[in-house]
């Protein structure tokens, strides 16, 4: 039985400036932890990175595509709500 769950929603979009679409695995949160008392706590995180860089010899600065995910973690035990 798993101890936790990671809920994820993602997208892939094109049209970003190739010259600045260089950095990946940036994890960011724009909200404080929300406390729901007996129902647990919640905080959303965002992660973004360029698509295709390093594949088939693609160099940084050649991709205008970015993948973005929003995710949060949950406790799988109903006696320990997240």
Legacy VTK file of the C-alpha trace (Angstrom):
# vtk DataFile Version 3.0
C-alpha trace
ASCII
DATASET POLYDATA
POINTS 82 float
0.000 0.000 0.000
1.426 3.422 -0.904
2.306 5.939 1.812
1.513 8.963 -0.348
0.016 10.247 -3.560
1.281 12.914 -5.944
-1.544 14.560 -7.917
-0.297 16.128 -11.170
-1.822 18.220 -13.957
0.390 19.138 -16.893
0.550 20.871 -20.237
2.861 21.324 -23.181
2.870 24.609 -25.092
4.886 26.190 -27.898
5.686 29.783 -28.717
8.209 30.607 -25.997
11.300 32.650 -26.812
13.948 30.083 -27.788
16.765 32.225 -26.425
15.280 32.305 -22.906
13.719 28.801 -22.888
16.905 27.314 -21.440
16.395 26.319 -17.814
14.552 23.265 -16.537
13.331 21.727 -13.315
12.351 25.035 -11.758
10.031 24.253 -8.836
7.941 27.155 -7.576
5.008 27.769 -5.271
2.934 30.926 -5.281
0.828 30.064 -2.244
1.332 29.493 1.456
0.381 26.174 3.050
-3.385 26.148 3.588
-4.417 24.474 6.839
-7.810 22.734 6.843
-7.592 21.540 10.439
-8.729 17.899 10.717
-8.868 17.700 6.910
-5.131 18.340 6.536
-2.970 20.867 4.717
-2.563 21.819 1.061
0.074 23.556 -1.033
0.445 23.590 -4.827
3.801 23.497 -6.615
4.695 24.313 -10.222
7.496 22.858 -12.332
8.537 23.911 -15.833
11.204 22.868 -18.280
12.011 23.121 -22.002
11.110 20.160 -24.216
13.553 18.426 -26.533
16.817 19.982 -25.377
19.571 17.379 -25.400
17.604 14.922 -27.555
19.076 14.044 -30.920
21.790 16.653 -30.367
19.386 19.582 -29.897
21.259 22.427 -28.271
19.853 24.838 -25.664
18.200 27.790 -27.367
16.651 25.681 -30.157
13.289 24.757 -28.591
10.257 27.018 -28.190
8.276 24.274 -26.380
7.861 24.119 -22.592
6.221 21.517 -20.344
4.550 22.807 -17.171
3.139 20.773 -14.288
1.130 21.722 -11.210
1.297 19.157 -8.420
0.581 18.527 -4.748
1.245 15.669 -2.346
-1.371 13.760 -0.351
-1.081 11.261 2.474
-2.621 7.906 1.442
-3.689 7.027 5.001
-7.210 8.318 5.711
-6.267 8.637 9.398
-3.585 11.202 8.448
-5.325 13.612 6.076
-3.111 15.812 3.899
LINES 1 83
82 0 1 2 3 4 5 6 7 8 9 10 11 12 13 14 15 16 17 18 19 20 21 22 23 24 25 26 27 28 29 30 31 32 33 34 35 36 37 38 39 40 41 42 43 44 45 46 47 48 49 50 51 52 53 54 55 56 57 58 59 60 61 62 63 64 65 66 67 68 69 70 71 72 73 74 75 76 77 78 79 80 81
